[in-house]
């Protein structure tokens, strides 16, 4: 198990790994963040909005180029069901995220 995961999640690191699906233990792009961390945060960290997930919980919006928009379809496949969002809710959250990221984080 990665030391980074233990440092960040403590005893929950093993649960994060146990709940990961195939290929979610791979890093996202060039970041140290694993795809499984998205699932864990969506499932366990009371995420309310997509910006909450990507900018505060996992911080991918700060680490990846363009706030991670190029990874959004894969992010969607992992978190949409975990957050119990239908397609309309997902689209609303994505538009909200884009607006926040472009207004507050884009240079």
C-alpha positions, -999 to +999 in steps of 0.1 A: +000+000+000+013+034-008+027+055+020+009+085+006-025+068+010-018+058+046-006+094+053-037+109+038-064+083+047-050+065+077-068+033+085-093+041+058-066+035+031-073-002+031-110+005+026-102+028-002-082+001-019-109-026-012-136-004-028-116+004-059-127-011-092-105-024-120-078+001-130-088+026-104-055+021-085-037+038-114-027+075-110-047+102-127-026+117-155+007+128-140-006+134-105-001+112-075-039+110-070-054+076-078-088+072-096-099+052-065-096+084-044-125+099-064-147+070-056-137+071-020-144+108-016-177+106-034-188+077-013-174+087+021-167+124+023-202+140+021-195+156-013-223+181-022-210+196-055-185+186-082-164+216-073-164+204-037-150+171-049-125+184-075-112+216-058-114+208-021-115+171-014-093+156-041-078+189-055-076+176-091-090+209-102-058+225-089-034+198-101-045+190-136-044+213-167-077+231-174-090+219-140-092+183-152-118+190-178-101+166-202-106+138-176-143+146-170-159+116-187-138+092-167-145+112-135-182+110-144-181+072-147-166+069-113-185+094-092-220+099-108-235+068-093-216+072-060-232+106-057-266+094-069-268+120-096-289+116-127-276+129-160-294+163-156-278+168-121-244+158-136-247+184-164-257+211-139-228+202-117-204+202-146-215+236-158-213+250-122-177+235-119-166+250-152-180+284-142-162+284-108-130+271-123-129+296-151-138+325-128-116+317-098-088+293-110-081+299-147-052+322-154 
